[in-house]
Amino acid sequence: MSVFSDLVGQEAVVEQLTAAAAAAAEALAGGDGAGMTHAWLFTGPPGSGRSNAARAFAAALQCPEGGCGHCETCHQALGGTHPDVAVIVPEGLHLLIDQAREIIQRSSRAPTRGRWQVTLIEDADRMEERTSNTLLKAVEEPPPHSVLLLCAPSVDDLLPTIRSRCRLVPLRSPSAAAVAQVLVERDGVDPAMAAFAARASQGHIGRARRLATDEETRRERRDVLALPRSLGNVGQALNAAKDLFDAAKDEADKLAASRDDVEREALSTALGGGATGKGYAGSAPKGGAGALKELEKRQRSRGTRTQRDALDRALIDLAAFYRDVLTVQLGTNAVPVHGDLADQAAVIAGNSTPESTLHRIDAILACRTAVEGNVAPQLAVEAMALALRTG
């Protein structure tokens, strides 16, 4: 077992990072450390494990054995408690410029306990240009023992000035067989359920686990994929769009609720108790009302991002369904993503043409782009539903 054991279907990446960790140890010992550098860019589609790979690499850099997976250093680095490994997760729509400045300041400090001062930025593609320009300083003029790990879907999501100074670590979506094997061996999932979840998740390991173990997640997926059957007239199409939007919002609210409660309780404890909600300000210790207001602002921003992410996952499922329709129309032998809906796909395939199916896939992708570009999500979904109806 090592820190890289949880990376599914990423053998080439594991080999690259293992060699880099060894080179890093060599550099600390006074060698040339060829194969190690100060800035890394982990890319890959959602669910490929790019953040997990970056965390594992951070642990391997700090571990005296190069990422054994069982020492205290590895556990701290993977668990987010190592003092020399900072994980930055943009909670809102963007990584703020103040966060970038904090990253630069932190990276300039010498390690306190570890071997390197590691800063990991998840969703680095959420940086605005001015934030990227601020962060560029840490990439161009790295302090000794500073390592910056960036995670993004693709190299094109970062400024050329940043990505050109990073060593690329490209991850791919693991195969359905590899994901199913992990679900069976690690999570004890029934093989048939594991195979279904692995295929339906399209290689997204976290979503595959939720599909395999949570009936509510499976129900939400079924609700999303009911939309193609609900486009009979304009009114039905708009109602179907509202249902899809509401389903994504409900999923996001469910994810956020427990997390928000934990954060409010932690703030209450930190301020000496009494921070119980909106009525807290009247009895708050000095500065408590401002801290609570700032927390609520961050939670609202994160909730917006969570809702858009949930909607994006629903749109990916929907696009994959029409991909299955297209494979039927073209007579290919491709394995369907949504095999449990093969009959539904066959009906729609028989009542439409490949050209109309391609137009529908384009409409879904256009909706994803619109939502990412800050178009009102419900309006974007309604426009998509009307486009799906006409083909």
Buried (B, 14 or more C-beta within 10 A) or exposed (E): EBBBEBBBBBEEBBEBBBBBBBBBBBBBEEEEBEBBBBBBBBBBBBBBBBBBBBBBBBBBBBBEBBBBBEBEBBBBBBEEEBEBBBBBBBBBBBBBBEBBBBBBEBBBEEBEEBBBBBBBBBBBBBBBEEBBBBBBBBBEEBEEBBBBBBBBBEBEBBBEEBBEBBBEBBBBBBEBEBBBBBBBEEEEBEEEBBBBBBBBBBBBBEBBBBBBBEEEBBEBBEBBBBBBEBBEEEEBBBBBBBBBBEBBBBBBBEBBEEEBEEBBEEBBEEBEEBBEEEEBEEEBEEEBBEBBEEBBEBBEBBBBBBBBBBBBBBBBBBBBBBBBBBBBBEEEEEEBBBEBBEEBBBBBBEEBEBEBBBBBBEBBBBBBEBBEEEBEBBBBBBBBBBBBBEB
